Amino acid sequence: MANLHLPRGYCVSIMAYMITIAIICTIAGSFTFVRAKELLEPLPIQTARDWFEAPKIIDFNTFMLKTHKQYKSQVEYSRRLKIYLANIIEVLISTARYKLKFASSYLGINQLSDRTDEELRKLHPRPCLKCTDYETCEDGGVSSSEENDDRTDRKLRAPGRVKKNRAHDFLTKSLKRINAVCRQKKVVEEQITVPDTLHIDHSGCLPSAKYQDTCGACYIIATISLYEWLYCDANKRKVEFSSQYVVDCGGRATPDHDGCNGGHEKEVERFVSMFGLEYASDYPWFGVQRICPVEEEVDPKYMGKLRLDVTELMPIDQAEIEKRLEVSPMIVTIGVESSFDKYGGGVDMGKCGKDAECHSVLLIGHGVEDGNEYWLIRNSYGEDWGHSGNYKLSKQTPCMFDQDIFYPKAKEDSVYSFLPNPFYDNRIIK
């Protein structure tokens, strides 16, 4: 057989062609393998962080306009500006830590962001340490040598006296907190978001989040908000009752009533049973305690445009809360520290150490976020705070106290009844 001789250039062309085909097949095979692998793998699990948007940071003048803030002098303006900037730094760091799964909650900017920690403590003035085991209380939050030094410094001050605060002191404390938070270890893992939530607003009766301003009357606002819900549930329409009426006139029922300086829900219950309720439209909120406009000698039967009949606040054990929430919201007391006032979102693990104060709020539901079970709480810091006025507190925290959980109970199984006061005299409120 004769030998077949192909041109030299032709052989090179064939070889190049074969190499090209081999490369294309290899790439195609790799691509097909990767695509097949992707199709076989489950889709990535979405968590709350996947749709998380960092709080919008606004300049200080815009903050003033939005929150209707005015300052008496340039010195005061400069002081508040420094406090605001320090809070922004904390917010930026906390949101980064939340997004990177170093924390389950984050801080936010709200209308309290120009106040010092000492000023914020006036919002919940009752000292509070219900835990029998101090170490258990401390497990709920960040503990550091700097924070312990800060606590010691506050403990050395005379009770009842407020130390004059300077902006640079606040900045120093903020930097200490930032350093403590940055040293924390990564503790939050990627977890599934389970839509397992109960929200009491199924009837559309949940009152809007009130703003207590500088008045420490959270216990009054929480109780009055509960009565508003009960009224709506019974009458199928919303109404707003006056918390200011109880702040000003509560001393008529309880001689040691402190109004804006803290108190207890049972004091409010006692007052309402004796002196009734006023509408907020007739007796609006001022955010400070004033002299009661009703003269001491006026018979209580002439007070209160509306009377709440046969209802009392009953204590309840934590084990029964979820079942009771299917019927109505309830009043709870939680232990809080300064970080609570700056809460922006997520599930807060809670802090209720030896510096914690008692804060009364309305418990309105529960749920799960990224594997963290939480209680859903309606606060009294306005709609711009937290989740549209709401707070998510981890169920694992010891910061919700068994001794101060109350639900409304109609006496002798009767219905909740709000009746117009037939003896009411609107001339007594001057």
N, C-alpha and C positions, 0 to 999 in steps of 0.2 A: 504494500500500500504506500502510496506517495505521502510524504510528510506534508502537513498543512501548515503553511507559514502565513501568519497574519501580520499586517503592518504594525510596526512598533507603536505608533501613536494610537492605533485602534485598541491594543491591549491595555494601554494606560487608561483610555477612556472607559473601557469595560470595568477595570478595577476601581476607578473613581466612582463609577455608577453603583457598583456593588457596595462600596463603603458607605456611600450616601444613603442607599436603601437600608443598610444595617443600622445606621445612626437614626434614621427616621423611625424605623420599627422599634428601636430601643426606647426612644423618647415617647412614642405612642403607647408602648407597653407600660412604661413607667407611669404615664398620665392615667391610663386606664386602671392601673393597680391602685394609684392614689385615690382616684374618684370612687372606685369600688370600696376602698377602705373607708372613705368618708361616708358613703351611703350606708355601710354596715354599722358605723358608730352612731350612738344616739346623739341627738342635737344637744348643744351646750345647755346646761340648766341655768335659767334666768333667776337672778336674785334682785332684791330691792336696789342694790347698787347699780344694776344694769340700766335702770331708768332714773337713777339719781342725778339731780341737777344741783350743783353747788349754790348756796344762797347768794343772791345778788348783792354785791358790795357797792354801796352808794357813797358819794362824798358827803361830808358832814353837813354842808348847807342844805343839800337835798334831804338828808335825814331830818334836819330841823323842820323843814317845810312839811314833810310827810307826817311827822309826829306832832306838829303844832308846838314845837319847843321854842321858848324865848328865854334869854339869859339877861340878867340885870346889868352886867358890865362886861367889858372886854376881858377882864381877868377871869371871870366865871366862864366866858366863852372858851378861852384858851384851856382852862382846866378841863372842861367837858370834852373838848376836842381830843386832848391827850388820852382821856379815859376811853373815848370812842375808838381811837386808833389802836390802843392796847387790846380792846375787845376784838377788833378786826383781825389782828394777828392771831389771837386764839381761835377765832372762827376758821381762818384759812388753814391752820395746822390741824384742827379737829376734822375738817371736811376731807383733807388729804388722808388722814389716818383712817377715816371711815371708808373712803373709796378704796384704799389699799387693804382693807379688812383687818386693820389693827384695832378697830373699835366697832361697837354695834350701834353707836349713836354719834351725833355731831352737834355742835353749837350753831347758833344763828344770830342774825342781827334783828333786834326788835326794839320797841319803844323804851326798853329799859337799858339799852346799850350805852347810855351816857352816865350811868350811875355806878357808884362804888359798891363794893361788897357790903360795907356797913349800912349804906342806904337801902340796899336790897333786903337786908335782914329785917327791916321794919315791915316788910310785906308779910312776914310770918314770924311775929315776935315771940311766940311761945317757945321757950327752951324745951327740948324733947329728947329723951333717951329712954325708950321703952324696952330695949333689948336687955335681957339679963346677962348675956355674954357679950362683953365689949368687943372681943375679937370677931365674933360673928357679925356685929354691926359694921366693922371696918372692912370686911371682905367685899362689901358692895362697891367700893370705890378705889381710887388711887391713893396709896399711902406712900409718903416720902418723908425724908428727914426735913426738907424745906417746909412741907405742909405741917409737920409736927411742930416746927419752930414757930410757924405762923399761928397755930392753935395756942401754943404756950403764951405767945405775945398777947393774944386776945384774952386769955384766961386771967392774965395778971391785971387787966384793967378792972376798975371798980364796977360792980354790977349797976346797970341802969344808966351809966354815963357813956356817952358816945364820943370817941376820940375824934378830934378834928382831922379830916383826911386831906391829904395833898395829892395832886395828880402823880407826882413822881413816886410816892409810896405805892400807889395803885399799880403803876407800871412795874415796879420792882416785884410786887406780889404776882403780877401776871406772868412775868418772866420766870419766876420760880415754878408756877403751875405748868408753864409750857415745858420747862426742862424736865419736870417730873413726868409729864405725859409722854415726852419724846423718849424717855428711858424705858417705857413699858415694852414688854414683849408682845409679839404678835399672838393674839389669843383667839381671833375670830376666823373660822374656816368657812369655805364655800359651802352653803347649805341651801336646801330647797325652800322656796317660798310656797307655803301651803295656804290656800284661801280658806282658812278655818277661822272665821270671824263672826262674832255676835255684836251687833250695834243696837242699842236700845231705841234708836231713832226710827224704828220701823213704822211708827204712827205719825212721824213728822212733828212730834211734840218737843223735841230737844231744844231748850232755850239757847240763844246765842251766847257765845263766850263773853262774860262780863269783863270789864277792866277796873280793877280795884284801885288803880293809881298808887298813891303813897299810903293808903289806909290799910292797916293790917286786919281787915274784917273778912278774911277768907271764909271763916266759919259761918258768918251771916250770909254771904253771897251763895255759898254752897247749899245752905238750907233753904234759902228763898228760891234758888233755882230748882230744887227738888219740888217745892210747892207749885212752881210754875208748870213743871211737867205734869204733876198730878191733876192740876186744874185742866190743862189741855186734854189729858187722857180722858177725863170725865165729861168735858164739855165740847170736845172736838174743835177747839180754837185756841190759838196761842194768846198769852197775856203776859205782861211784865209787871211784877210786883216791886215795891220799893224796899231796897236794902237799906237806904239812907234812913228811913223811918225807924228801923230797928237800931241802927247805929246811934241815932240821936236820942231815942226814947227808951232804949233797952234797960236803963237804970230804974224804970218804973217797976219792972218785974224782978230784976236782980240788982240789989244794992251795990255790989262790987263790979257791976258791968263796966268793961273797959273800952267798948266800942272799937276804935281803930287800933287798940293795943292788944288785941287778941282776946279769945274767949272760947266757949264751947257750944256745940250745936244744941245741946239740951237747954241752954239758956235761951236760945232763939225759939225753940219749941215752946218753952214756958211763956215767953213774951207773946207769941202769936196766939196761943190759947187764951190769953187774958185780954190782949189789946187788938187782936185782929191784924188784917193786912191792908196796906194802902197800895194804890196803883202808882207805878213809877211816873206816869204822866202827870199825876197830881203832886208827887213828892219825889223829884228827880235826885239823881246821884250827884254829890258834890266831892266825894273822896276825902273829906275831913269830918271829924266829929264836931257837931254843933250843939247848941242848947236845944232841948226838945221844945217845940213850939206849943205844946199842950200844957196848960197850967196844971200844977200838982193836984189841985183840988177837984179837977174834972173827974167825974165818975167814968171808970174804964168802959162801961157799956156804950158810951157815946163815941168811943174811939174805934178806928178800923172800919173802912167802908165794906170790907168783906170778912166773913168769919169762916174759918176752917173747922168743920165739925167732926168730932170723933175720929181723930187720927193722931197717932203718936209714933215717935221714932224708937224702934226696937233694935237692940244689939244683935249681931249675927256672927256666926263663926265663918272663917275663911273657906271652910270646906263646903259651905252652902251658897257661896257667892254666885257661882255660875248659874245655878238653878234659879236663884232669886232675880238675877239680871234679865231673865226671860220675861219677867213681870214688870219691873220698874228699875230705874237707876237707884243708887244709894250713896250716902255720904261716907267718905273714908278720910282718915287722917294718915298722911305720909310724912316721913322724916326727910328733910331736904337740906342741902347746903348750897353754896353760892353757884355751883355749876348748873343747878336746876333752873335758876332764873334765866340762864343763857341758852337753854335747850333749844335746838333747832329741828331735830327729827331723829328717826331711828328708834331702836329699843334701848332705853336707858337701863343700865345695870343698877342704878341707884347708889346714893351715898347717904348714910345715916350714922355717922360716927358721933363722937362726944360733942361736936359743935353743931349737931343737927337741930333744926327747929321744927315744930309741928306745923303742918300746912293742911288745911281742910279743903277737899275737892269733891267733885261729883264723879263717881264711877259709872261709866255708861256702856262698857262692853269689854270684850277680850278678843284676842286673836293670836296669830303666829306670823312672824316675819323672819325670813332667813333661818328658820329653825328655832328662833327664840320666842317662847310663849310670853305674852304680855297682857297687862291690864290696860284698857283704854280709858283715859281719864280726861274730863273736861275741867280745865283750869280757869282762873279768873284774871288772866293777864292780857286779855283781848284776843281778837281774831288773828292778829299778825304773829302771835307767839306759837312756836311749835308747829304741829300739824293743824293749821287753822284753829288754833286755840286748844288743841288736844295734846295729850302727853301719853307716850307708851312706856309703861314701867314694867320691867321684867318680873315675871311671876316667881323667879328664883331669889329675888331680893328680900331681905327681912325688913324693908323700909315701909311696908304697909302694916299698920298695927292692929292686931286683933281686938284690942280694947276699945277702939274707936271706929267701928264699922256699924252704920245704922241704916235700916231700911224702913220705909213707911208702912205702918200696919193700921188698918181700920179696926177700931174697937168692936168687939162682939160681932166680927165678920160683916159689919155694915159697909156700905160703899163710901168712898171719899166724897165729901159733900162741902162745897163752897157756897155759902149763903150770904145774900146781902144783909147788912146789919140794919134792922128796922129802926134802931135808936140812933143811928149815925147822925152826927151834927157836923157838917163841913165847916162851920164857923170856928171850931176849936183849933184848927190848924191855921195859924196866923202867917 
